[in-house]
Amino acid sequence: MKQAFLGIDPGKSGGISIIYSKTKYNAYKCPEDVYQMASLIKEIKNNCTIKSYTIRCFIENVHAFPTDARSRAFAFGKNFGMWLGILASYSVKPLLVSPSKWQNHFGPFPKLKKDRKNKIKEIAKDAFPNIKMTLYVSDAMLISLYGKEEVFGLK
């Protein structure tokens, strides 16, 4: 059975990625609205169905912090909920993965957010050299890779 590994970093500045094989993968910046989000999942689901791939989905299970502004926390939760609803509407069952869980798979990261994000981008760029790696998609790429390697034991 062929498997495709879908990774979602659900924030507005996040992204979505799909790994089909060692040399076939893709990444997308988080779409601007719920209709574009749904369209992207529909396209990925259709491609997987046509090519006989089973989708294994992993979404970062994140939450707002007490220091976040209320409007930011609400927007963040709203985006996460939209992803879950869209996935359910296409019968794609996600596995929720905490940031610490997928990040620990790739080794220790710096505590400072900027340094941590740059290190994540560097690891993702090394793992997926055929993609123009950005901060938008690097987390999603590593979430997909975490699911493939750690959860399913595929290198």
N, C-alpha and C positions, 0 to 999 in steps of 0.2 A: 504494500500500500504506500503510495506516494503521499508525503505530508508537506504542507506549507505552514510556515510559522509567522503568524501575524503579531506584531508588537505595536502597542499604542501608548504613547506618552500623552495623556488626555488634556493637558493644559492648552490654552489658546496659543502659547508659544511653543507647543510641542509638535509632535509629528506621528506618523504611522509608517510602518515598514512591513515588508513581506519578504521572507526568505523561502525560495523554492529549492535551491541547491547551493553548493559552494560557489558557483559562478553565476547563478541567476537569482537576483534580488532587486528590490526597489524600495525607495523611500519617498515620502511626501510630507510637506509641511502641513500642519493642521489646516483643513479647509476653513474658509471664512464663516460659513453658516451651516445650519443643520441639513439643508438640502444638498449642499456640496459634500458634506460628511457622508450622508446616506448614499449619494451617487458613487462615491469612492468605494464604499464597502460593497455596494451592488456590483461594481466593476470587478473588484477583487474576487468576490464570491462567484461571479459568472466565469471568470478566467479559471478559477480552481475547479469548478464543476466541469467545464469543457475539457480540461486537461487531466481530470480524474485525481485531483489532489484533495486530501482531507485537510481542512483548516484547523490548526491548533492556535488559539488566540490567547494572548497574554496582555493584560492592561495594568498599568501602574496604579496601584491602590493608594492613592494619595488623599490627603486631607488638608484642610486649612490650618494654619497655626494661629495661636492666640494673638500674635503680633501682626497678623494680616488685617488690613482694613476690611470692614464688613462687606463693602461692595466687591472687593477683590475676591474674598472668600466665597461670596455668593456666586459670582461669575465662574469661579473655578469649579465649584460643586455642580453648577448647571452644565458645564461642558462635559464633566465626567458622567453625569446622568444621561446626557444626550448620546454619548458613545454607547453606554449600556443599552439604552432603548433601541438604537439603530442596530446594534449587534443582535439583540433579541429578535427584532423584526425580520432579520435574515437567518435566523436559527444558527447563529454563531455564538457558542457558549464560551465566554472568556474565563480565564483563570486570573484571579486578582493577585498581583505580586507587589509586595512592598518595595519601596526604593532600596532599603538596606539589603533586602534579600537578593535582588538582581545585581546590585552593585558589589556585594561581597563575593559574588562569583568571579568578578574580574580583579579582585585584589583590593587592597586598601586605597582609599581616595583622600585627598586633602580635605580638611574641614571647611576651609573657605569656599563658598559657593562658586565664585568665579574660577578658582583654581580647579575645583572638582569638575565643573562643566568642561573646562579645557582638556582635562585628563580623559574624561569620557569621550570627547570628540576625537582625541588622539588615538585611543584604543579602537574606536569604531572605524576611523580612517584606515588604520592598519588592517583591520579584519575585512573591510569592504572597500578595496582600492578603486573600484570602478564607479563609485558614487561620489559626487561632489558633496562632501560631508559638511554639514552645518550644525550649529547648536540646536536648530529646530528638530533635526531628525536623528542626531547621534544617540540620544537616550532610547528612542524607539528601536533603532537598529540593535542596540545592545540588549534591550528587553526581548526582542525576537531571538537573538542568539542565546541568551540565557535560557529561554524556553526550550530551544532546540537541544542545547548541550546539557543543561542541568536537569530539566524535567524529563526529557525524552532520551537522554544519554547518547545523543548523536553528535559526533565531532565533524 
